Amino acid sequence: MKKLAALCMTLILLLGAGSAAATVNITQKLGEDVKLKVTAETKNAIIMTLRNEYDRETFEFKSGKTDFGYWGKNGASLVRLDGKPLDGKLGDLTFKIDEEAIPGDYKISFRVVNAYDIMEEKAKVTVQDFKVTVEDTLIADEEKIRSYVGQCYRVFLNREAEEGGLDSWTQLLISRHVNAANLVRDMMDSEEFKARGVSKDDVVEMLYLSMLGRPSDAEGKAGWMEIVNAGCSENLVINGFGGSDEFKNLCADYGMRVGYVDDSEPRNANVLLTSFISRCYWEGLGRTADIGGLNYWCDELLTDRMTAQEVAAGFVFSPEMNAAQKITEDPDALLDSLYRLYLGREADAAGKEYWKHRIEEGLPLEALNEGFAQSVEFGDIVHSYGLD
């Protein structure tokens, strides 16, 4: 017999599976664990490689236990070192059903990629499939859901819903193909809503009215406005409300899924960091940040590819700030920008005269920038944003 260890390292892709054994039927509710006892039918296979095939948006692999090798979310490589066939139990697997999944019937199957017997000949193996019936945990109240959709139309589009739109959104929410957070985000993404040109303040108020069913409170709104004014996406607000007891209770009462929206943009990772970048735009370029720029600079800081000083210098040397020309053509304008960007204040007369004199002596822009970037005042500003 050839060495099993060497064989495991050099297995070639060879389909050795026959037809699947009888399907095991399981019924679980949304959010619950599915526990599977995976077994095989074989007379001679002592080595096999399998792949788990399942809907990864519905099931999350949690654990796998076997006496014959590693079993993970993508599959397993199993070996019986005692030479006996891998017949019967292969492992105990646990999957978590996503609470936001769509109820219905799903299949979890196992594809045999490789199977060999003790003489290293390909072996025939069948592994059973599982049909998991995912049951709903909510009872949809169609009347209340229709009312919720109508409220979203009035809040975001400032009009009553047309019958077709009202019916469509209601059925999507009932069937779980759309959740409540999706509806809110889709309304805000519509051209009709964008054409209204509402302010950030109004957007946050609309989210209170649509998701919590009430006007904002002063303290709560101030906190959310600080986040969106820093440059973060409204998606953080949507998910924040989505995680509140108020919205969860409303959705449970109506029979809707809460849901969430994508907030993975770099500008949403750290509010203080995003505030620092927005400050650089305003103080350095005299304008609010564009989304692409925010995400770019935030990602540079988040990944430690740049320091706060290097990011600020990126604005100083940017074509938009046009610093290279200002140092000779308009040193006053350049110094005013540097004072605001690095020191957070207007230039004092003595300090400005000192730097103008240095510029007249031929101080290069790089050295001028370094003088401001290494100042104690800028260090304090950087520290206030948690960027030490």
N, C-alpha and C positions, 0 to 999 in steps of 0.2 A: 504494500500500500504506500502510495506517495505521501509526502508530508502534508498534512491538512493546513498548516500555517502558510506554507508557500502557495498552496492552492487558493486560499482565501484572498491572497494578495494579487493573484493573477487571473481571477475569474473573468471570462469574456462574456459579453452580452449574448445570452442565449435563452430564448423563451422556452421554458420547460413546463408551463402550466397547461392543464387540460381545462375542461369546463368547470365553472364554479359549482361548489356544493350548494345545498339548499340554503335559501336566504333566511336569515334570522330576523324576525319582526320585533321592533322595539318602539315603544311610545313614551316620549318625554315631553315636558313642558319647556317653553322658552326660558332660558337662563339656567336650566338644570344641567347636571352632568350626565353624560351617556357612558356607561361602563360596558365594554365589549370583552368577551372571552373569545379570542381568535384561535381557531383550530384548523388543522390541515388533514387531508387524507392522502397518505402515501405509504408505500411499502418499503421503499428503499432510499429515499432522499435523506442524506445526513447534512447537506449544506444547501442553503437557499438564501436568495436575496429577494425581498419583497418591496413593493412601493405602496404606500397608503394613498388612496385616491378618494378625496372628499371635497365638499364645498367649503373652502377656507373662509368664506365670508359668513358662514353659518356655524361652523364647528372650529373650535380652537383646541389643538392637541395639548393636553395637560401632563399626561404621564404614560409610561409604558414599562411593564415589568415582564421579564422573561429569564429563563435559566440558560438560554442558549446564545446570548449576545445582546448587542445594543438595539433598542427599538426607539425610534424618534418620530418626529412629526412627518418626516418624509418616507419612512419605511424602516426596514431592519435587515441585518445580515446575521443569519443564524447558523450555528454549527454545533452538532452533537459530537463531542470528542470521544464518547464511549462507543461510537460506531453504530448505535441504534438509530432507527429511522425517526425523523421528526414528525411522527404521526400523533394526531390528537392536539392537545393544547400547545399553542405557540407563545401566547402572552396575554396579559390583561392590559387593556388600553382604556384610557379615560379621555373623553372629549367634552369640552364645555360648549353648550349651545348659546350662541349670542342672544342677548335679551332683545336685540333689535332685528333679529332674523324674521323672515317671512314664514308663517306657519305653512305646513304642508309635508309631503313625503320626500325624503332625501335618501341617497344611497351612499354608504361607506363601503368601499371594496378594496381588495388587496391583489395587486398584480404580481405574479411570480416572474421575476426577471431572470434569475438563475436557479437551477436545481440540479444537484449532482449526487450520485450514490458513492459508496465507499471505494469503488473502482474508478471514480472520476468520470463515469458515464452520465449523460444527462438523465434526469429522473422526472417522472410525471407526478405533479402535485396539484391538488385542488384545495383552495382556501375559500371558506364560505363568505358570502356577502351579508351586509346588514341593511335592512330598510328601516330608517328611523322616521317615525311619524312625529313631527314637531307640532305640539298642540299650543294653541294660543292661551295666553294668561289674562287677556282682556276681553271684555264684551263691548263691541262697538255700539255706541248710541248714535244712530244715523242723524237724528234730529239735532243733537248737540254738536256733532261734527259739522253738519251743514251750517249751523250758526257760527261756529268757529271760523270756517272758510269765509263766510259772508263778512265777519268782523275784519278779517285780514284784508279783504278787498276794500272795505271802507277806510281802514287805517292807512294802507300803503298806496292804494290807487285812487282814493278819495271818490269812490263811486260804488254803486251796488253791483254785485256780481251778475254777469250774464248767466242764463240758465245752463248753457253748455259747460262753462267754466266751473260753475258751482257743482254741477253733477260730477264732472270729471275729477276734481280735487277731492270731493267727498268720497267717491268710490276708491280712489287711490289710497286715502287715509284708512278707510275701512279694511281694505285688502292688505295693508301694511307695506305696499310697494312704495309708499312715501310716508315719512314721519313728520311730526309737527315742525321740527326745526328745518327740514327740507322745504316745507311750504313757505315759511318765513323768508328763507334765503332766496328761493326762486322768485318770490314777489319782489324782493329788493333787486334782483338781477334783471328784472324785466325792463324793456325799453320804456314802457309806459311810466314806471316808477322813476327811472333815471331822468326822464324828461321833466319831471316835477322840480328837479334841482333843489332838493331839501337839504338843510344844513345838518351837520353832525349832531347838533343839539336836538333837532327834530327827529333824526333817525333814532336816537336813544329813547326819546319819548315814545315814538311809535313802537319800539320793541317792548316797552313797559305795557302799552295799551294792548298790543297783540298777544304777547306771551303771558303776561301776568294779569291781564284784564283790568288794569287800574292805572291811574296816572302815577307818575314817578313821585317818590319822596325825595326831599332835598338832599339828604345825606347820601342816599344810594346813588342818585343821579350824578352827584358831584364826583363820586368815585369812578363811575363808568366814563364820565366825560374826560377825566384825567387820562384814562387809558386810550380813548380814541383820539384825543388831542395830541397825545404823545406820538401818534402815527400808527398805532396798532389797528388791526382790522376789526370791523363790527362783528366778525365771526366770534371773537372772544366774548363779546357781550351776549350773543345768541347762545353760546355754549354755557356761559355763566348763568343766564336765566334758566337754561335747560337743566342745569344741575340744582336749581333751587327747589325747595319743598313746594312752593307755590305752584310752579309750573308742572312739577311731577304729579301733584294732587289733581290739578286741572286735567291733565292728560289721562290720568287713571279714571277720573269721573266720566270723561267723554269716551274712553275706550280707544285712545290714540297712543301710538308710540311717541316717546319724547324725541329721541334721535339726537344727532349732533352734526355739525358742519365742519369742514376742513379748516383748521387754524394752524397748519404746520408751516406757514411762511416764517422766515427768519425774524421778521419784524414783530411777530407775536410771541417770540420765545422769552423775552425779557423786557418788561415795560421801561425800566430805567435805562437800559442800553438803547432802546429805540428812542427814548426821550433825548438822549445825548446826540444821536444822529440828527434828529429833527432840529435840535438846537444849532448844530453845525450848519445846517441848511439855512436857517433863519438868520443867524448871526454872520455867517460867512458869505452867503449868496443873496440874502435879503428876500427869501421866498420860502414857501412851505415845501416840504420834501415830496418828490414824486415816489410812487410805490416801488417802482423798479430800483430806484436809487436807495431807498430805505432798506429793501431786502438785500441789496448788494453789500452795503456798508455794514449792516447788522451781521450778515454772514461772515464777513471778514473778522469782526470782533468775536463772534461766537466761536469760531474755529481757531482763534488765536493766531491767525495769519497776519494780523496787524494789531498794534497797540492804539490806545486812544490818541496819543500824540501823532502817530503815523496817519490815522484817519483824518485828524484835523489838518495835517499838512497836505493830505490829498485834496482838500478843498482849497487851500491856499494856492496850490500849483495847478489847479484845474483851469481849463480854457475859459470856463464861465466866469471865474473870478478875475481872470486876465491879469494875474499878479505880476507877471514878467514885465509887462508894459508899464504898469502903475508905479513900479519902483523908481522909474526915471521920469515918467510923464506926469504922474500925479501921486507923489509920496503921501500927501495928506489923506487921500482916499484909501490908499493901501493901509496906512497906519490905523485909520478909523476902523477898518475891517478887522485887522489883527487884534486891536484892543477888545472889540466886541466878541470876536471868536474865542480868543484865548483867555481874556480877563473878565469878560462878562460885563463890561462897563465902557463908558465913553472915555476917551483919552484925557489924561490930565495934561495941562499946558507944559509943565517942566519935562515930563516923560516924553511927550510928543516931540518937543524941541531936541531932546537928547538923541532920539532915534533919527530925526531928520538930519541932524548934523552927521551922524554916522553914515547915513545913506549918501550924503554929499561927499563924504570921504572915500566912497567906493565900496561900502559894505555890501556884499552880495546878498541876494534874496535868501539863499539857504541859511546863511549865518543869522540874518534878521529873524527868520522864522524860528530858528533854534533858540534864540534869545527869549522869545515869547513862549515857546512850547515847554521850555525847562523852568519856567517861572513858578514860584510858590503859589501864586494865585491860580494858575491853570491846574496845578497839582491838586489844589483844594476842590476845584470844580470837578475834575476827574473823580476824585474820591467821593464826592457827593452823589455821583451816579454809580457808585459801586464798581468802578473800573480800575481799581489799583492792580 
